[in-house]
């Protein structure tokens, strides 16, 4: 730790460090006497720039942590058994910067399609390989330094999630609007040589990277199996603020794309033992086709990329139906459903699926449900996903209808660490404005919890 001991306070203020916000009870860090508010500077003699460094350099049973506490530097000698939690929680996963910025200008990028007067963070284009490793964010690999590549290789950062879009070098540069973007295929080959597993995605824009470009991209990625573990096929989404000449897929184009992907899946299933190629749920919803069973996703960890979410919802509902029937049989004197009415809101994309489940729910319970399909006024009616609805848009549209006893909103509207919508409204704000209890739900089980008084997300108007 000698490299830090000669620094004065002003110099220490310039050194990257991780702010510790909590200590896990019973952990090695608590036993050592580390406190919230301390800042981690180094493990042994190695400065740390993120939690990946912390995880990598504390993998031994014994190590030293250099902590800054106010103006004091303290070295803690840590001893722990393998598998025992260190127990440090940091304010940010990355210490040197909050998140690495993107150097591309993709015309379909949602940041470039945002309207004015949203919160500042919505205008940040992130493209950080560390968040790819830690949280499954898709990145383009266009902004990596030699040091970044060294870390990926020597720390074994696998899997990584990579936005490819199109494998042809010049076509990809055009797609990313980045004339200096490196060739993606040699980059993927390098990762493969290092035994890094890669999940890729292709955001498909009609008349740009579909057709022969899509066929070539899939073929060249499949040539890298098993290093390239999957290809997610994603339809482009465009807001009303889109400034370029792209367009979304027609219903027939979506159906044709699904047919093509399904044909290739059969080939890869026979060749690789997995389907390798996975269309996101939106293709099925737009074309009106039934989503496949969960087995069709081969246990790939791609749920957050929009694969299998609808099927997961439907399978969960099948289990909840059994739970409701059993509850009714065992609690007939406490049946809570008589005379109850719920008002629910969702985006147009998921509305038909949710309405089908709600019809069965009402038939099973006797509860009246009123589903309201929300228009996305701020981003445009072409944006139909519930997760992109604005709180204000929902409040305006629900404010003109007769509401039920409880209003149920998609939890994903408030999918932010501070539990606020894209326009910074909280569930409590919604309850106050609507003058009704507001509950958040992901599943039909969440809705049933509202009825039996077990919802942990309900907010009452103040």
C-alpha positions as a Markdown table, in Angstrom:
| # | Residue | x | y | z |
|---|---|---|---|---|
| 1 | Unk | 0.0 | 0.0 | 0.0 |
| 2 | Unk | 3.1 | 2.2 | -0.1 |
| 3 | Unk | 2.0 | 3.9 | -3.3 |
| 4 | Unk | -0.8 | 5.7 | -1.4 |
| 5 | Unk | 1.0 | 6.5 | 1.8 |
| 6 | Unk | 3.0 | 9.4 | 0.2 |
| 7 | Unk | -0.1 | 11.1 | -1.1 |
| 8 | Unk | -1.6 | 14.1 | 0.7 |
| 9 | Unk | -5.3 | 14.7 | 1.1 |
| 10 | Unk | -5.7 | 16.7 | -2.1 |
| 11 | Unk | -4.0 | 14.0 | -4.1 |
| 12 | Unk | -6.1 | 11.3 | -2.4 |
| 13 | Unk | -9.2 | 13.1 | -3.5 |
| 14 | Unk | -8.2 | 12.5 | -7.2 |
| 15 | Unk | -7.7 | 8.7 | -6.6 |
| 16 | Unk | -10.5 | 6.4 | -7.8 |
| 17 | Unk | -12.2 | 4.7 | -4.9 |
| 18 | Unk | -15.4 | 2.8 | -4.1 |
| 19 | Unk | -17.9 | 4.4 | -1.7 |
| 20 | Unk | -19.1 | 1.7 | 0.7 |
| 21 | Unk | -22.8 | 2.3 | 1.6 |
| 22 | Unk | -23.6 | -0.9 | 3.6 |
| 23 | Unk | -22.0 | -3.8 | 5.3 |
| 24 | Unk | -23.5 | -7.3 | 5.2 |
| 25 | Unk | -24.3 | -8.4 | 8.8 |
| 26 | Unk | -22.1 | -11.3 | 9.8 |
| 27 | Unk | -19.7 | -10.9 | 6.9 |
| 28 | Unk | -15.9 | -10.7 | 6.9 |
| 29 | Unk | -16.1 | -7.0 | 6.3 |
| 30 | Unk | -18.2 | -6.5 | 9.4 |
| 31 | Unk | -15.9 | -8.6 | 11.5 |
| 32 | Unk | -12.9 | -6.6 | 10.3 |
| 33 | Unk | -14.5 | -3.3 | 11.4 |
| 34 | Unk | -15.2 | -1.7 | 8.0 |
| 35 | Unk | -18.0 | 0.9 | 8.2 |
| 36 | Unk | -20.5 | 2.5 | 5.8 |
| 37 | Unk | -19.0 | 5.7 | 4.5 |
| 38 | Unk | -15.5 | 4.2 | 4.2 |
| 39 | Unk | -13.9 | 4.2 | 0.7 |
| 40 | Unk | -12.0 | 1.3 | -0.7 |
| 41 | Unk | -8.9 | 2.3 | -2.6 |
| 42 | Unk | -7.0 | -1.0 | -3.1 |
| 43 | Unk | -6.9 | -4.7 | -2.6 |
| 44 | Unk | -3.4 | -5.7 | -1.5 |
| 45 | Unk | -1.2 | -3.4 | -3.7 |
| 46 | Unk | -3.7 | -3.1 | -6.6 |
| 47 | Unk | -6.0 | 0.0 | -7.0 |
| 48 | Unk | -9.6 | -0.9 | -7.7 |
| 49 | Unk | -11.7 | 0.7 | -10.4 |
| 50 | Unk | -15.0 | -1.3 | -10.0 |
| 51 | Unk | -16.6 | -4.2 | -8.3 |
| 52 | Unk | -15.1 | -6.6 | -10.8 |
| 53 | Unk | -11.6 | -5.7 | -9.4 |
| 54 | Unk | -13.0 | -6.2 | -5.9 |
| 55 | Unk | -14.4 | -9.6 | -6.8 |
| 56 | Unk | -11.2 | -10.7 | -8.7 |
| 57 | Unk | -8.6 | -9.6 | -6.2 |
| 58 | Unk | -10.4 | -10.7 | -3.1 |
| 59 | Unk | -10.9 | -14.3 | -4.4 |
| 60 | Unk | -8.2 | -15.5 | -2.0 |
| 61 | Unk | -8.7 | -16.5 | 1.6 |
| 62 | Unk | -6.4 | -13.8 | 2.9 |
| 63 | Unk | -5.9 | -10.3 | 1.5 |
| 64 | Unk | -5.5 | -6.7 | 2.6 |
| 65 | Unk | -8.0 | -3.8 | 2.0 |
| 66 | Unk | -6.8 | -0.2 | 2.0 |
| 67 | Unk | -9.6 | 1.9 | 3.3 |
| 68 | Unk | -9.9 | 5.7 | 3.4 |
| 69 | Unk | -11.9 | 6.9 | 6.4 |
| 70 | Unk | -12.1 | 10.7 | 6.3 |
| 71 | Unk | -8.5 | 11.8 | 6.1 |
| 72 | Unk | -7.1 | 8.6 | 7.5 |
| 73 | Unk | -5.8 | 5.5 | 5.6 |
| 74 | Unk | -6.4 | 2.2 | 7.3 |
| 75 | Unk | -5.2 | -1.2 | 6.2 |
| 76 | Unk | -7.6 | -4.1 | 7.1 |
| 77 | Unk | -6.3 | -7.7 | 7.1 |
| 78 | Unk | -9.1 | -9.9 | 5.9 |
| 79 | Unk | -9.3 | -13.6 | 6.4 |
| 80 | Unk | -12.3 | -15.7 | 5.3 |
| 81 | Unk | -13.3 | -19.1 | 4.1 |
| 82 | Unk | -13.9 | -19.8 | 0.5 |
| 83 | Unk | -17.5 | -19.0 | -0.3 |
| 84 | Unk | -17.8 | -16.6 | 2.6 |
| 85 | Unk | -19.2 | -13.3 | 1.6 |
| 86 | Unk | -16.9 | -10.3 | 1.8 |
| 87 | Unk | -20.0 | -8.2 | 2.5 |
| 88 | Unk | -19.3 | -4.8 | 1.0 |
| 89 | Unk | -22.0 | -2.9 | -0.8 |
| 90 | Unk | -21.0 | 0.1 | -3.0 |
| 91 | Unk | -22.9 | 3.1 | -4.2 |
| 92 | Unk | -22.0 | 2.3 | -7.8 |
| 93 | Unk | -20.7 | -0.8 | -9.5 |
| 94 | Unk | -18.0 | 1.3 | -11.3 |
| 95 | Unk | -15.8 | 3.6 | -9.2 |
| 96 | Unk | -13.9 | 5.5 | -12.0 |
| 97 | Unk | -17.0 | 6.7 | -13.7 |
| 98 | Unk | -20.7 | 5.9 | -13.3 |
| 99 | Unk | -21.0 | 4.2 | -16.7 |
| 100 | Unk | -19.0 | 4.2 | -20.0 |
| 101 | Unk | -20.6 | 6.3 | -22.7 |
| 102 | Unk | -21.4 | 5.1 | -26.2 |
| 103 | Unk | -19.4 | 6.6 | -29.2 |
| 104 | Unk | -22.0 | 5.5 | -31.8 |
| 105 | Unk | -24.9 | 7.4 | -33.3 |
| 106 | Unk | -27.3 | 4.6 | -34.3 |
| 107 | Unk | -30.4 | 6.1 | -35.9 |
| 108 | Unk | -32.6 | 3.8 | -33.9 |
| 109 | Unk | -31.0 | 4.6 | -30.6 |
| 110 | Unk | -33.7 | 5.5 | -28.1 |
| 111 | Unk | -31.6 | 8.2 | -26.6 |
| 112 | Unk | -31.5 | 9.9 | -29.9 |
| 113 | Unk | -35.3 | 9.5 | -30.2 |
| 114 | Unk | -36.1 | 11.0 | -26.8 |
| 115 | Unk | -38.2 | 14.1 | -26.7 |
| 116 | Unk | -37.3 | 17.2 | -24.6 |
| 117 | Unk | -37.7 | 17.6 | -20.8 |
| 118 | Unk | -37.1 | 14.1 | -19.6 |
| 119 | Unk | -34.7 | 13.4 | -16.7 |
| 120 | Unk | -31.1 | 13.9 | -17.5 |
| 121 | Unk | -30.1 | 10.2 | -17.2 |
| 122 | Unk | -32.4 | 9.3 | -20.2 |
| 123 | Unk | -30.1 | 11.2 | -22.5 |
| 124 | Unk | -27.0 | 9.2 | -21.5 |
| 125 | Unk | -25.9 | 6.6 | -24.1 |
| 126 | Unk | -24.3 | 3.8 | -22.2 |
| 127 | Unk | -22.0 | 1.2 | -23.8 |
| 128 | Unk | -20.0 | -0.2 | -20.9 |
| 129 | Unk | -18.5 | -3.7 | -21.2 |
| 130 | Unk | -18.4 | -4.0 | -17.4 |
| 131 | Unk | -22.2 | -3.6 | -17.2 |
| 132 | Unk | -22.4 | -6.2 | -19.9 |
| 133 | Unk | -20.5 | -8.7 | -17.7 |
| 134 | Unk | -22.2 | -7.7 | -14.5 |
| 135 | Unk | -25.8 | -7.2 | -15.6 |
| 136 | Unk | -26.2 | -8.5 | -19.1 |
| 137 | Unk | -26.3 | -5.1 | -20.9 |
| 138 | Unk | -25.7 | -5.3 | -24.6 |
| 139 | Unk | -22.7 | -3.4 | -25.8 |
| 140 | Unk | -21.1 | -2.7 | -29.2 |
| 141 | Unk | -17.4 | -3.2 | -28.3 |
| 142 | Unk | -16.5 | 0.0 | -30.2 |
| 143 | Unk | -15.0 | 1.9 | -27.3 |
| 144 | Unk | -12.6 | -0.6 | -25.7 |
| 145 | Unk | -9.0 | 0.3 | -24.7 |
| 146 | Unk | -6.1 | -2.1 | -24.6 |
| 147 | Unk | -6.6 | -2.1 | -20.8 |
| 148 | Unk | -10.2 | -3.1 | -21.2 |
| 149 | Unk | -9.2 | -6.0 | -23.5 |
| 150 | Unk | -6.5 | -7.1 | -21.0 |
| 151 | Unk | -9.1 | -7.2 | -18.2 |
| 152 | Unk | -11.6 | -9.2 | -20.3 |
| 153 | Unk | -8.9 | -11.8 | -21.1 |
| 154 | Unk | -7.1 | -12.0 | -17.7 |
| 155 | Unk | -10.2 | -11.7 | -15.5 |
| 156 | Unk | -12.2 | -14.1 | -17.6 |
| 157 | Unk | -15.2 | -11.7 | -18.0 |
| 158 | Unk | -17.7 | -14.2 | -19.4 |
| 159 | Unk | -20.4 | -14.1 | -20.7 |
| 160 | Unk | -20.6 | -10.8 | -22.5 |
| 161 | Unk | -23.6 | -9.5 | -24.4 |
| 162 | Unk | -22.8 | -7.9 | -27.7 |
| 163 | Unk | -25.0 | -5.8 | -30.1 |
| 164 | Unk | -23.8 | -6.9 | -33.5 |
| 165 | Unk | -26.8 | -5.8 | -35.7 |
| 166 | Unk | -24.9 | -6.7 | -38.9 |
| 167 | Unk | -21.6 | -8.6 | -39.3 |
| 168 | Unk | -20.4 | -6.9 | -42.5 |
| 169 | Unk | -17.7 | -4.3 | -41.5 |
| 170 | Unk | -18.7 | -1.4 | -43.7 |
| 171 | Unk | -22.4 | -2.0 | -43.3 |
| 172 | Unk | -22.0 | -2.1 | -39.5 |
| 173 | Unk | -20.1 | 1.2 | -39.6 |
| 174 | Unk | -23.0 | 2.7 | -41.6 |
| 175 | Unk | -25.5 | 1.2 | -39.2 |
| 176 | Unk | -23.7 | 2.5 | -36.1 |
| 177 | Unk | -22.9 | 5.8 | -37.9 |
| 178 | Unk | -19.3 | 5.3 | -36.6 |
| 179 | Unk | -16.7 | 5.4 | -39.3 |
| 180 | Unk | -14.0 | 4.2 | -36.9 |
| 181 | Unk | -15.9 | 1.2 | -35.5 |
| 182 | Unk | -13.7 | -1.9 | -35.6 |
| 183 | Unk | -14.6 | -5.1 | -37.5 |
| 184 | Unk | -16.8 | -7.1 | -35.1 |
| 185 | Unk | -15.9 | -10.6 | -36.4 |
| 186 | Unk | -12.2 | -10.4 | -35.4 |
| 187 | Unk | -13.3 | -9.0 | -32.0 |
| 188 | Unk | -15.7 | -12.0 | -31.5 |
| 189 | Unk | -12.9 | -14.3 | -32.6 |
| 190 | Unk | -10.6 | -12.9 | -30.0 |
| 191 | Unk | -13.2 | -13.4 | -27.3 |
| 192 | Unk | -13.7 | -17.0 | -28.5 |
| 193 | Unk | -10.0 | -17.7 | -28.3 |
| 194 | Unk | -10.1 | -16.5 | -24.7 |
| 195 | Unk | -13.0 | -18.9 | -23.9 |
| 196 | Unk | -15.4 | -16.0 | -23.4 |
| 197 | Unk | -19.0 | -16.9 | -24.1 |
| 198 | Unk | -21.0 | -14.3 | -26.1 |
| 199 | Unk | -24.7 | -13.6 | -26.5 |
| 200 | Unk | -25.4 | -11.4 | -29.5 |
| 201 | Unk | -28.3 | -9.4 | -30.7 |
| 202 | Unk | -29.4 | -8.1 | -34.1 |
| 203 | Unk | -31.8 | -5.2 | -34.1 |
| 204 | Unk | -33.5 | -5.5 | -37.5 |
| 205 | Unk | -34.5 | -2.5 | -39.5 |
| 206 | Unk | -36.6 | -3.1 | -42.6 |
| 207 | Unk | -34.8 | -2.6 | -45.9 |
| 208 | Unk | -31.5 | -2.0 | -44.1 |
| 209 | Unk | -30.0 | -5.0 | -42.3 |
| 210 | Unk | -32.8 | -7.6 | -43.1 |
| 211 | Unk | -32.9 | -9.9 | -46.1 |
| 212 | Unk | -29.4 | -11.0 | -47.3 |
| 213 | Unk | -27.7 | -9.0 | -44.6 |
| 214 | Unk | -29.7 | -10.9 | -41.9 |
| 215 | Unk | -29.0 | -14.2 | -43.5 |
| 216 | Unk | -25.2 | -13.5 | -43.7 |
| 217 | Unk | -25.1 | -12.1 | -40.1 |
| 218 | Unk | -26.7 | -15.2 | -38.7 |
| 219 | Unk | -24.6 | -17.6 | -40.8 |
| 220 | Unk | -21.3 | -15.9 | -39.7 |
| 221 | Unk | -22.3 | -15.8 | -36.1 |
| 222 | Unk | -23.3 | -19.5 | -36.2 |
| 223 | Unk | -19.9 | -20.2 | -37.5 |
| 224 | Unk | -18.5 | -19.2 | -34.1 |
| 225 | Unk | -20.6 | -21.6 | -32.1 |
| 226 | Unk | -20.2 | -22.5 | -29.3 |
| 227 | Unk | -18.4 | -19.3 | -28.3 |
| 228 | Unk | -21.3 | -17.3 | -29.7 |
| 229 | Unk | -24.1 | -18.9 | -27.6 |
| 230 | Unk | -27.1 | -17.1 | -29.0 |
| 231 | Unk | -28.5 | -14.6 | -31.4 |
| 232 | Unk | -31.5 | -12.5 | -30.3 |
| 233 | Unk | -33.5 | -11.1 | -33.3 |
| 234 | Unk | -35.1 | -7.8 | -32.2 |
| 235 | Unk | -37.5 | -5.6 | -34.2 |
| 236 | Unk | -36.6 | -1.9 | -34.4 |
| 237 | Unk | -38.7 | 0.5 | -32.3 |
| 238 | Unk | -39.2 | 4.1 | -33.3 |
| 239 | Unk | -40.7 | 7.0 | -31.4 |
| 240 | Unk | -42.5 | 10.0 | -32.8 |
| 241 | Unk | -39.2 | 11.9 | -32.3 |
| 242 | Unk | -37.3 | 9.7 | -34.8 |
| 243 | Unk | -35.5 | 12.0 | -37.2 |
| 244 | Unk | -34.4 | 9.6 | -39.9 |
| 245 | Unk | -36.0 | 7.5 | -42.6 |
| 246 | Unk | -36.3 | 4.2 | -40.7 |
| 247 | Unk | -39.6 | 2.4 | -40.3 |
| 248 | Unk | -41.0 | -0.4 | -38.2 |
| 249 | Unk | -42.1 | -3.8 | -39.6 |
| 250 | Unk | -45.5 | -4.4 | -41.0 |
| 251 | Unk | -47.5 | -7.3 | -39.6 |
| 252 | Unk | -46.7 | -9.4 | -42.7 |
| 253 | Unk | -43.0 | -8.6 | -42.4 |
| 254 | Unk | -43.1 | -9.7 | -38.7 |
| 255 | Unk | -44.8 | -12.9 | -39.7 |
| 256 | Unk | -42.3 | -13.6 | -42.5 |
| 257 | Unk | -39.3 | -12.9 | -40.2 |
| 258 | Unk | -40.7 | -15.4 | -37.6 |
| 259 | Unk | -41.2 | -18.0 | -40.3 |
| 260 | Unk | -37.6 | -17.5 | -41.4 |
| 261 | Unk | -36.2 | -17.7 | -37.9 |
| 262 | Unk | -38.3 | -20.8 | -37.1 |
| 263 | Unk | -36.9 | -22.6 | -40.1 |
| 264 | Unk | -33.3 | -21.8 | -39.0 |
| 265 | Unk | -34.1 | -22.8 | -35.5 |
| 266 | Unk | -34.9 | -26.4 | -36.6 |
| 267 | Unk | -31.5 | -26.5 | -38.5 |
| 268 | Unk | -29.5 | -25.3 | -35.5 |
| 269 | Unk | -31.4 | -27.5 | -33.1 |
| 270 | Unk | -30.3 | -30.5 | -35.0 |
| 271 | Unk | -26.8 | -29.2 | -35.5 |
| 272 | Unk | -26.0 | -27.6 | -32.1 |
| 273 | Unk | -28.6 | -29.2 | -29.8 |
| 274 | Unk | -30.1 | -25.7 | -29.2 |
| 275 | Unk | -32.0 | -23.3 | -31.4 |
| 276 | Unk | -29.3 | -20.7 | -31.2 |
| 277 | Unk | -31.5 | -18.1 | -32.8 |
| 278 | Unk | -34.2 | -16.5 | -30.7 |
| 279 | Unk | -36.9 | -14.0 | -31.8 |
| 280 | Unk | -38.1 | -11.6 | -29.1 |
| 281 | Unk | -41.7 | -11.7 | -27.9 |
| 282 | Unk | -42.7 | -8.6 | -29.9 |
| 283 | Unk | -42.5 | -10.5 | -33.2 |
| 284 | Unk | -45.2 | -12.9 | -32.0 |
| 285 | Unk | -47.4 | -10.1 | -30.5 |
| 286 | Unk | -47.2 | -7.9 | -33.6 |
| 287 | Unk | -48.0 | -10.8 | -36.0 |
| 288 | Unk | -50.7 | -12.3 | -33.7 |
| 289 | Unk | -48.9 | -15.7 | -33.4 |
| 290 | Unk | -48.8 | -17.8 | -30.3 |
| 291 | Unk | -45.7 | -17.5 | -28.2 |
| 292 | Unk | -43.7 | -20.7 | -27.9 |
| 293 | Unk | -43.2 | -22.7 | -24.6 |
| 294 | Unk | -40.3 | -21.8 | -22.4 |
| 295 | Unk | -38.4 | -24.9 | -23.6 |
| 296 | Unk | -38.0 | -23.0 | -26.9 |
| 297 | Unk | -35.5 | -20.7 | -25.3 |
| 298 | Unk | -33.1 | -23.5 | -24.2 |
| 299 | Unk | -32.6 | -22.0 | -20.8 |
| 300 | Unk | -30.7 | -19.1 | -22.3 |
| 301 | Unk | -30.5 | -16.1 | -19.9 |
| 302 | Unk | -32.2 | -13.7 | -22.2 |
| 303 | Unk | -35.4 | -12.9 | -20.4 |
| 304 | Unk | -34.4 | -9.2 | -19.9 |
| 305 | Unk | -34.0 | -8.9 | -23.7 |
| 306 | Unk | -37.6 | -9.6 | -24.2 |
| 307 | Unk | -37.5 | -13.3 | -24.8 |
| 308 | Unk | -39.9 | -15.6 | -23.1 |
| 309 | Unk | -41.5 | -12.9 | -20.9 |
| 310 | Unk | -45.0 | -13.5 | -22.3 |
| 311 | Unk | -44.7 | -17.2 | -22.0 |
| 312 | Unk | -43.5 | -16.8 | -18.4 |
| 313 | Unk | -46.5 | -14.6 | -17.7 |
| 314 | Unk | -48.9 | -17.2 | -19.1 |
| 315 | Unk | -47.3 | -20.2 | -17.3 |
| 316 | Unk | -47.4 | -18.3 | -14.0 |
| 317 | Unk | -51.1 | -17.6 | -14.6 |
| 318 | Unk | -51.7 | -21.3 | -15.0 |
| 319 | Unk | -50.3 | -21.9 | -11.6 |
| 320 | Unk | -52.2 | -18.9 | -10.0 |
| 321 | Unk | -55.5 | -20.3 | -11.4 |
| 322 | Unk | -54.9 | -23.5 | -9.4 |
| 323 | Unk | -54.0 | -21.4 | -6.3 |
| 324 | Unk | -57.2 | -19.4 | -6.6 |
| 325 | Unk | -59.3 | -22.5 | -6.9 |
| 326 | Unk | -57.7 | -24.0 | -3.9 |
| 327 | Unk | -58.1 | -20.8 | -1.9 |
| 328 | Unk | -61.8 | -20.7 | -2.7 |
| 329 | Unk | -62.2 | -24.3 | -1.6 |
| 330 | Unk | -60.4 | -23.8 | 1.7 |
| 331 | Unk | -61.5 | -20.3 | 2.6 |
| 332 | Unk | -65.2 | -20.1 | 1.4 |
| 333 | Unk | -66.2 | -18.0 | 4.4 |
| 334 | Unk | -63.4 | -15.5 | 3.7 |
| 335 | Unk | -63.9 | -15.2 | -0.1 |
| 336 | Unk | -62.7 | -11.6 | -0.7 |
| 337 | Unk | -64.0 | -11.1 | -4.3 |
| 338 | Unk | -67.7 | -10.2 | -4.1 |
| 339 | Unk | -68.5 | -6.8 | -5.5 |
| 340 | Unk | -64.8 | -5.9 | -6.2 |
| 341 | Unk | -63.7 | -4.0 | -9.3 |
| 342 | Unk | -60.2 | -3.4 | -10.6 |
| 343 | Unk | -59.1 | -0.9 | -13.2 |
| 344 | Unk | -55.9 | -2.0 | -15.0 |
| 345 | Unk | -53.7 | -0.2 | -17.5 |
| 346 | Unk | -51.1 | -1.5 | -20.0 |
| 347 | Unk | -49.6 | -0.8 | -23.4 |
| 348 | Unk | -51.1 | -1.9 | -26.6 |
| 349 | Unk | -48.5 | -4.5 | -27.3 |
| 350 | Unk | -49.5 | -6.7 | -24.3 |
| 351 | Unk | -53.2 | -5.8 | -24.1 |
| 352 | Unk | -54.6 | -8.8 | -25.9 |
| 353 | Unk | -52.6 | -11.2 | -23.8 |
| 354 | Unk | -53.5 | -9.5 | -20.5 |
| 355 | Unk | -57.2 | -9.2 | -21.5 |
| 356 | Unk | -57.4 | -13.0 | -22.1 |
| 357 | Unk | -56.0 | -13.6 | -18.7 |
| 358 | Unk | -58.3 | -11.1 | -17.1 |
| 359 | Unk | -61.3 | -12.7 | -18.7 |
| 360 | Unk | -60.4 | -16.0 | -17.1 |
| 361 | Unk | -59.6 | -14.2 | -13.8 |
| 362 | Unk | -63.1 | -12.6 | -13.7 |
| 363 | Unk | -64.8 | -15.8 | -14.6 |
| 364 | Unk | -62.9 | -17.6 | -11.8 |
| 365 | Unk | -63.2 | -15.0 | -9.1 |
| 366 | Unk | -66.3 | -12.9 | -10.0 |
| 367 | Unk | -64.2 | -9.8 | -9.8 |
| 368 | Unk | -65.0 | -7.1 | -12.5 |
| 369 | Unk | -61.9 | -6.0 | -14.4 |
| 370 | Unk | -61.7 | -3.0 | -16.6 |
| 371 | Unk | -58.5 | -3.0 | -18.8 |
| 372 | Unk | -57.5 | 0.3 | -20.3 |
| 373 | Unk | -55.1 | 0.4 | -23.2 |
| 374 | Unk | -52.8 | 3.4 | -22.8 |
| 375 | Unk | -51.5 | 5.5 | -25.7 |
| 376 | Unk | -47.9 | 6.7 | -25.4 |
| 377 | Unk | -48.5 | 10.4 | -26.0 |
| 378 | Unk | -45.0 | 11.6 | -25.2 |
| 379 | Unk | -43.1 | 9.1 | -27.4 |
| 380 | Unk | -45.8 | 8.5 | -30.0 |
| 381 | Unk | -48.5 | 5.8 | -30.4 |
| 382 | Unk | -46.1 | 3.6 | -32.3 |
| 383 | Unk | -44.4 | 2.9 | -28.9 |
| 384 | Unk | -46.7 | 0.2 | -27.5 |
| 385 | Unk | -44.6 | -1.4 | -24.7 |
| 386 | Unk | -45.8 | -0.8 | -21.2 |
| 387 | Unk | -42.3 | -0.2 | -19.9 |
| 388 | Unk | -42.1 | 3.0 | -22.0 |
| 389 | Unk | -45.4 | 4.6 | -20.8 |
| 390 | Unk | -45.1 | 7.9 | -19.1 |
| 391 | Unk | -46.8 | 8.4 | -15.7 |
| 392 | Unk | -48.5 | 11.6 | -16.8 |
| 393 | Unk | -49.9 | 9.9 | -19.9 |
| 394 | Unk | -51.4 | 7.2 | -17.7 |
| 395 | Unk | -52.8 | 9.7 | -15.3 |
| 396 | Unk | -54.4 | 11.8 | -18.0 |
| 397 | Unk | -56.1 | 8.8 | -19.7 |
| 398 | Unk | -57.3 | 7.2 | -16.5 |
| 399 | Unk | -58.5 | 10.5 | -15.2 |
| 400 | Unk | -61.3 | 10.5 | -17.7 |
| 401 | Unk | -62.8 | 7.1 | -16.8 |
| 402 | Unk | -64.7 | 5.7 | -13.9 |
| 403 | Unk | -62.1 | 3.8 | -11.8 |
| 404 | Unk | -62.5 | 0.6 | -9.8 |
| 405 | Unk | -61.7 | 0.1 | -6.2 |
| 406 | Unk | -58.0 | -0.4 | -7.0 |
| 407 | Unk | -55.9 | 0.8 | -10.0 |
| 408 | Unk | -53.3 | -1.7 | -11.1 |
| 409 | Unk | -50.4 | -0.4 | -13.1 |
| 410 | Unk | -47.5 | -2.3 | -14.7 |
| 411 | Unk | -44.6 | -2.4 | -12.3 |
| 412 | Unk | -42.2 | -1.9 | -15.3 |
| 413 | Unk | -43.5 | 1.6 | -15.7 |
| 414 | Unk | -41.6 | 2.4 | -12.5 |
| 415 | Unk | -38.5 | 0.2 | -13.3 |
| 416 | Unk | -36.0 | 2.7 | -11.9 |
| 417 | Unk | -33.9 | 2.4 | -8.7 |
| 418 | Unk | -36.0 | 5.2 | -7.3 |
| 419 | Unk | -39.2 | 3.5 | -8.4 |
| 420 | Unk | -40.3 | 6.4 | -10.6 |
| 421 | Unk | -41.6 | 6.5 | -14.2 |
| 422 | Unk | -39.7 | 7.9 | -17.1 |
| 423 | Unk | -41.2 | 11.3 | -16.3 |
| 424 | Unk | -40.3 | 11.0 | -12.6 |
| 425 | Unk | -43.7 | 10.2 | -11.2 |
| 426 | Unk | -43.9 | 7.7 | -8.3 |
| 427 | Unk | -46.7 | 5.2 | -7.6 |
| 428 | Unk | -47.6 | 7.4 | -4.6 |
| 429 | Unk | -48.0 | 10.4 | -6.9 |
| 430 | Unk | -50.3 | 8.3 | -9.1 |
| 431 | Unk | -52.4 | 7.2 | -6.1 |
| 432 | Unk | -52.7 | 10.8 | -4.9 |
| 433 | Unk | -53.7 | 12.1 | -8.3 |
| 434 | Unk | -56.2 | 9.3 | -9.0 |
| 435 | Unk | -57.6 | 9.3 | -5.5 |
| 436 | Unk | -57.5 | 5.5 | -5.5 |
| 437 | Unk | -55.2 | 2.9 | -4.2 |
| 438 | Unk | -52.5 | 2.0 | -6.8 |
| 439 | Unk | -50.8 | -1.4 | -6.9 |
| 440 | Unk | -48.0 | -2.5 | -9.2 |
| 441 | Unk | -48.0 | -5.8 | -10.9 |
| 442 | Unk | -45.8 | -8.0 | -13.1 |
| 443 | Unk | -48.0 | -11.1 | -13.0 |
| 444 | Unk | -51.5 | -12.3 | -12.4 |
| 445 | Unk | -50.2 | -13.5 | -9.1 |
| 446 | Unk | -49.5 | -9.9 | -8.2 |
| 447 | Unk | -53.1 | -9.0 | -9.0 |
| 448 | Unk | -54.4 | -11.9 | -6.9 |
| 449 | Unk | -52.2 | -10.6 | -4.0 |
| 450 | Unk | -54.0 | -7.3 | -4.2 |
| 451 | Unk | -57.4 | -9.0 | -3.7 |
| 452 | Unk | -56.3 | -11.1 | -0.7 |
| 453 | Unk | -54.5 | -8.2 | 0.9 |
| 454 | Unk | -50.9 | -9.5 | 0.4 |
| 455 | Unk | -49.7 | -6.9 | -2.1 |
| 456 | Unk | -46.4 | -5.4 | -1.1 |
| 457 | Unk | -46.6 | -2.7 | -3.8 |
| 458 | Unk | -49.9 | -1.0 | -3.0 |
| 459 | Unk | -49.9 | 2.7 | -2.3 |
| 460 | Unk | -52.9 | 4.5 | -0.7 |
| 461 | Unk | -53.8 | 8.1 | -1.5 |
| 462 | Unk | -52.7 | 10.7 | 1.0 |
